[in-house]
Amino acid sequence: MADKSEKMKARLPRGLVDRGADDIRAVEKMMATIRSVYELYGFESVDQPMIEYTDALGKFLPDQDRPNEGVFSFQDDDDQWLSLRYDLTAPMARFVAENFERLPKPYRSYRSGWVFRNEKPGPGRFRQFMQFDADTVGTPGVAADAEMAMMMADVMEALGIKRGDYVIRVNNRKVLDGVLEAIGLGGDENVGRRLTVLRAIDKLDKLGVEGVRLLLGTGRKDESGDFTKGAGLDNVQAEAILHATAKPELGDLGHPDSAVRASQSFNEGVAELSTIEDLVRAAGYGEDRIVMDRSVVRGLEYYTGPVYEAELLAEIPNEEGKIVRFGSVGGGGRYDGLVSRFRGEPVPATGFSIGVSRLMTALKNLGKLDTSDVIAPVVVLTMDKDTESLGRYQKMVAELRAAGIRSEMYLGGAGMKAQLKYADRRGSPVAIIQGGDERAKAEVQIKDLIEGARMSAEIADNAEWRAARPAQVTVAESELVREVRKILAAQAEERARGK
């Protein structure tokens, strides 16, 4: 007998989740819709591995001197550092650079898959989650960025999110870069501080102005007592950043000081934003779908120009039933330096990434991802366990499957009561029963489990139950498929009527 004291405890690591059939179906349904929009725009599917050489991630890494800081890394037998991908963009850049000569330019592609973060998990922050990206490589003009914003607006509406419940926000990192240069944070020596600033601004919606002001300064302690070190800016520098990234409703950027006005980066960013706005408006996308918003910065260092986010404006119940505003469900921007790292020549690129799990949760809670049309399998009970009987049960299952009806033969060793309990837990609509008496007559009993459950709730006592024999019929074996179809059709009609 095994020693129970040595039994291993089953436990899921923090920051990870198990997924059930309903969630998987919801994701697949949502992704099929997104895929149809991407392909309508002319994007083609491609996939890269989950593991890359760590140095291929480049400045994508939060800390290049500590490969396990922010990413999950390990060394192979040649002492080469490898990492689980942090997102889908860096592997895409490596792929394009490696296959540059044979790919059409511009190269328009999309991909989906799991990404991994070696960061402290918390509410809404996971160590593993799924993204769905679209990227255009080889187009220097901001027309490609305008198209990304329009495509994301079309994705939202294809998913059933009506206008007024979402918005695509667009900004340009060059505008903020000009401000950073003006306050003394330009140059390679300030890369780390700039990244801290970007991550702080990226939390405006979550922490508000005062919380971000703390992160721009000495730092902030959260509700759990954990302290996040700030960017170390003085009050003048912090106010310049907060002013430059204020929400549109707080007013225009105004008249920047002379140092900002002299910044080539700042002026280029303003001009590019103006061009993007002209393009999306000319295509018929109004401010109810796409807006220019200088508070959008994105938290990664590699963005070099326009950046954008898809935000849900509707107040939606979360997993706990609380009404919340979900906020951003995707974002992206221009990253002209990623492919160029491998090529040693300018290679412009822009792309958008959708947070699949976050968007799926929002859509399910909005009632936009109904998977109730997936019917659980019909269960054929195994009343007798001899080979001949099992063969007859399996034949019934095969006939049902051949007719396109999901079905299974019970493969456990329990009796009839436990088998019916199993069918109930599976949510099965119908159970098929054939014991010795039915077999001698070449008949089967068919139980409508949905109707049976409804009627049993209405019947008061056992005598009435025995007289009613709710939702159960006996038919010839040859009528099995026809009768099951009839029952399933009746159940579907009742669902359609909302019963």
DAVENRA-V729034 format. One record per residue. N is the residue number from 1. RES is the residue in one letter. SS is DSSP state (h for helix, s for strand, l for the rest). Layout:
<<N,RES,SS> <N,RES,SS>>
//
This chain:
<<1,M,l> <2,A,l> <3,D,l> <4,K,h> <5,S,h> <6,E,h> <7,K,l> <8,M,l> <9,K,l> <10,A,l> <11,R,l> <12,L,l> <13,P,l> <14,R,l> <15,G,l> <16,L,l> <17,V,l> <18,D,l> <19,R,l> <20,G,l> <21,A,h> <22,D,h> <23,D,h> <24,I,h> <25,R,h> <26,A,h> <27,V,h> <28,E,h> <29,K,h> <30,M,h> <31,M,h> <32,A,h> <33,T,h> <34,I,h> <35,R,h> <36,S,h> <37,V,h> <38,Y,h> <39,E,h> <40,L,h> <41,Y,l> <42,G,l> <43,F,l> <44,E,s> <45,S,s> <46,V,l> <47,D,l> <48,Q,l> <49,P,l> <50,M,l> <51,I,s> <52,E,s> <53,Y,s> <54,T,h> <55,D,h> <56,A,h> <57,L,h> <58,G,h> <59,K,h> <60,F,h> <61,L,l> <62,P,l> <63,D,l> <64,Q,l> <65,D,l> <66,R,l> <67,P,l> <68,N,l> <69,E,l> <70,G,s> <71,V,l> <72,F,l> <73,S,s> <74,F,s> <75,Q,s> <76,D,l> <77,D,l> <78,D,l> <79,D,l> <80,Q,l> <81,W,s> <82,L,s> <83,S,s> <84,L,s> <85,R,l> <86,Y,l> <87,D,l> <88,L,l> <89,T,h> <90,A,h> <91,P,h> <92,M,h> <93,A,h> <94,R,h> <95,F,h> <96,V,h> <97,A,h> <98,E,h> <99,N,l> <100,F,l> <101,E,l> <102,R,l> <103,L,l> <104,P,l> <105,K,l> <106,P,l> <107,Y,s> <108,R,s> <109,S,s> <110,Y,s> <111,R,s> <112,S,s> <113,G,s> <114,W,s> <115,V,s> <116,F,s> <117,R,l> <118,N,s> <119,E,l> <120,K,l> <121,P,l> <122,G,s> <123,P,l> <124,G,l> <125,R,s> <126,F,l> <127,R,l> <128,Q,s> <129,F,s> <130,M,s> <131,Q,s> <132,F,s> <133,D,s> <134,A,s> <135,D,s> <136,T,s> <137,V,s> <138,G,l> <139,T,l> <140,P,l> <141,G,l> <142,V,l> <143,A,h> <144,A,h> <145,D,h> <146,A,h> <147,E,h> <148,M,h> <149,A,h> <150,M,h> <151,M,h> <152,M,h> <153,A,h> <154,D,h> <155,V,h> <156,M,h> <157,E,h> <158,A,h> <159,L,l> <160,G,l> <161,I,l> <162,K,l> <163,R,l> <164,G,l> <165,D,l> <166,Y,s> <167,V,s> <168,I,s> <169,R,s> <170,V,s> <171,N,s> <172,N,s> <173,R,h> <174,K,h> <175,V,h> <176,L,h> <177,D,h> <178,G,h> <179,V,h> <180,L,h> <181,E,h> <182,A,h> <183,I,l> <184,G,l> <185,L,l> <186,G,l> <187,G,l> <188,D,h> <189,E,h> <190,N,h> <191,V,h> <192,G,h> <193,R,h> <194,R,h> <195,L,h> <196,T,h> <197,V,h> <198,L,h> <199,R,h> <200,A,h> <201,I,h> <202,D,l> <203,K,l> <204,L,h> <205,D,h> <206,K,h> <207,L,h> <208,G,h> <209,V,h> <210,E,h> <211,G,h> <212,V,h> <213,R,h> <214,L,h> <215,L,h> <216,L,h> <217,G,l> <218,T,l> <219,G,s> <220,R,s> <221,K,s> <222,D,l> <223,E,l> <224,S,l> <225,G,l> <226,D,l> <227,F,s> <228,T,s> <229,K,s> <230,G,l> <231,A,l> <232,G,l> <233,L,l> <234,D,l> <235,N,h> <236,V,h> <237,Q,h> <238,A,h> <239,E,h> <240,A,h> <241,I,h> <242,L,h> <243,H,h> <244,A,h> <245,T,l> <246,A,l> <247,K,l> <248,P,h> <249,E,h> <250,L,h> <251,G,l> <252,D,l> <253,L,l> <254,G,l> <255,H,l> <256,P,l> <257,D,l> <258,S,h> <259,A,h> <260,V,h> <261,R,h> <262,A,l> <263,S,l> <264,Q,h> <265,S,h> <266,F,h> <267,N,h> <268,E,h> <269,G,h> <270,V,h> <271,A,h> <272,E,h> <273,L,h> <274,S,h> <275,T,h> <276,I,h> <277,E,h> <278,D,h> <279,L,h> <280,V,h> <281,R,h> <282,A,h> <283,A,l> <284,G,l> <285,Y,l> <286,G,l> <287,E,l> <288,D,l> <289,R,l> <290,I,s> <291,V,s> <292,M,s> <293,D,l> <294,R,l> <295,S,l> <296,V,l> <297,V,l> <298,R,l> <299,G,l> <300,L,l> <301,E,l> <302,Y,l> <303,Y,l> <304,T,l> <305,G,l> <306,P,s> <307,V,s> <308,Y,s> <309,E,s> <310,A,s> <311,E,s> <312,L,s> <313,L,s> <314,A,s> <315,E,s> <316,I,s> <317,P,s> <318,N,l> <319,E,l> <320,E,l> <321,G,l> <322,K,l> <323,I,s> <324,V,s> <325,R,s> <326,F,s> <327,G,s> <328,S,s> <329,V,s> <330,G,s> <331,G,s> <332,G,s> <333,G,s> <334,R,s> <335,Y,l> <336,D,l> <337,G,l> <338,L,h> <339,V,h> <340,S,h> <341,R,h> <342,F,h> <343,R,h> <344,G,l> <345,E,l> <346,P,l> <347,V,l> <348,P,l> <349,A,s> <350,T,s> <351,G,s> <352,F,s> <353,S,s> <354,I,s> <355,G,s> <356,V,h> <357,S,h> <358,R,h> <359,L,h> <360,M,h> <361,T,h> <362,A,h> <363,L,h> <364,K,h> <365,N,h> <366,L,h> <367,G,l> <368,K,l> <369,L,l> <370,D,l> <371,T,l> <372,S,l> <373,D,l> <374,V,l> <375,I,l> <376,A,l> <377,P,l> <378,V,s> <379,V,s> <380,V,s> <381,L,l> <382,T,l> <383,M,l> <384,D,l> <385,K,l> <386,D,l> <387,T,h> <388,E,h> <389,S,h> <390,L,h> <391,G,h> <392,R,h> <393,Y,h> <394,Q,h> <395,K,h> <396,M,h> <397,V,h> <398,A,h> <399,E,h> <400,L,h> <401,R,h> <402,A,h> <403,A,l> <404,G,l> <405,I,l> <406,R,l> <407,S,s> <408,E,s> <409,M,s> <410,Y,l> <411,L,l> <412,G,l> <413,G,l> <414,A,l> <415,G,l> <416,M,h> <417,K,h> <418,A,h> <419,Q,h> <420,L,h> <421,K,h> <422,Y,h> <423,A,h> <424,D,h> <425,R,h> <426,R,h> <427,G,l> <428,S,l> <429,P,l> <430,V,s> <431,A,s> <432,I,s> <433,I,s> <434,Q,l> <435,G,l> <436,G,h> <437,D,h> <438,E,h> <439,R,h> <440,A,h> <441,K,l> <442,A,l> <443,E,s> <444,V,s> <445,Q,s> <446,I,s> <447,K,s> <448,D,s> <449,L,h> <450,I,h> <451,E,h> <452,G,h> <453,A,h> <454,R,h> <455,M,h> <456,S,h> <457,A,h> <458,E,h> <459,I,l> <460,A,l> <461,D,l> <462,N,h> <463,A,h> <464,E,h> <465,W,h> <466,R,h> <467,A,h> <468,A,h> <469,R,l> <470,P,l> <471,A,l> <472,Q,s> <473,V,s> <474,T,s> <475,V,s> <476,A,s> <477,E,h> <478,S,h> <479,E,h> <480,L,h> <481,V,h> <482,R,h> <483,E,h> <484,V,h> <485,R,h> <486,K,h> <487,I,h> <488,L,h> <489,A,h> <490,A,h> <491,Q,h> <492,A,h> <493,E,h> <494,E,h> <495,R,h> <496,A,h> <497,R,l> <498,G,l> <499,K,l>>
//
